[in-house]
Amino acid sequence: MKIVTVCGMGIGTSVLLKMNTEKALRTLGVDADVEAADIGTARGAARTADVVFTSADLVEEIGQVPAKVVVIKNFTSVDEVTQKLTELLGLGQ
């Protein structure tokens, strides 16, 4: 599985979200490649990704991509990322 974490500039918050996504994946025992990207890079990266994690204000900018685009409200919350991954992957059901 490939996950792309996206913020506007691709420097700070997308990297923070990438690290928290990796923590959540380890907790869930799921193997995935996680890449941090700015919005420009994300448009291309999302075409080969399975999942894109981003904020609500960037969803439209990503556009139509085959990846599942998931809104994360709090990029610093490992719990929120874990919950979204659990729902997305159908774990714990």
C-alpha positions in Angstrom: 0.0 0.0 0.0 1.2 3.5 -0.8 0.0 6.5 1.3 0.7 10.1 0.4 0.5 12.8 3.1 -0.2 16.3 1.7 0.0 19.9 2.8 0.3 23.1 0.9 4.0 23.5 1.0 5.2 19.9 1.6 7.7 20.9 4.2 6.3 20.8 7.7 2.8 19.5 8.3 2.9 16.8 5.6 6.1 15.4 7.2 4.5 15.5 10.6 1.5 13.7 9.2 3.8 11.2 7.5 5.5 10.4 10.8 2.2 10.0 12.6 0.9 7.8 9.8 3.9 5.6 10.1 3.3 5.4 13.9 -0.3 4.4 13.3 0.7 1.8 10.7 3.2 0.2 13.2 0.5 0.1 15.9 -1.9 -1.6 13.5 0.8 -4.0 12.1 0.3 -2.8 8.6 3.1 -2.4 6.1 2.9 0.6 3.7 5.1 3.2 2.0 4.4 6.7 3.2 5.5 9.8 1.2 5.1 13.4 2.2 4.3 15.9 -0.6 3.3 19.4 -1.4 0.0 20.0 -3.3 1.8 20.2 -6.7 3.7 16.9 -6.2 0.7 15.3 -4.7 -1.4 15.5 -7.8 1.1 13.2 -9.6 1.9 11.0 -6.6 -1.8 10.4 -5.9 -2.2 8.8 -9.3 -0.1 5.8 -8.1 -1.1 5.9 -4.4 -3.8 3.9 -2.7 -4.6 6.6 -0.1 -4.0 10.3 0.3 -4.2 12.0 3.7 -4.8 15.7 3.6 -6.7 18.6 5.1 -10.3 19.5 4.0 -9.1 22.7 2.2 -6.8 20.8 -0.2 -9.2 18.0 -1.3 -10.4 19.9 -4.3 -6.9 20.9 -5.3 -5.8 17.3 -5.5 -8.6 16.7 -8.0 -9.9 13.5 -9.4 -7.4 10.7 -8.6 -7.8 6.9 -8.3 -6.5 7.1 -4.7 -8.9 7.3 -1.7 -8.6 10.8 -0.4 -9.1 11.0 3.4 -9.4 14.2 5.4 -7.4 14.5 8.5 -8.5 17.3 10.8 -5.6 17.2 13.3 -2.3 16.3 11.7 -0.7 15.9 15.2 -3.2 13.3 16.3 -1.9 9.7 16.0 -5.2 8.6 17.4 -7.2 10.2 14.5 -4.8 8.8 11.9 -5.1 5.3 13.5 -8.9 5.6 13.5 -9.0 6.6 9.9 -6.7 3.8 8.9 -8.7 1.3 10.9 -11.9 2.4 9.1 -10.3 2.5 5.7 -8.7 -1.0 6.0 -11.7 -2.6 7.7 -9.7 -3.5 10.8 -11.3 -4.3 14.2 -14.7 -5.2 12.7 
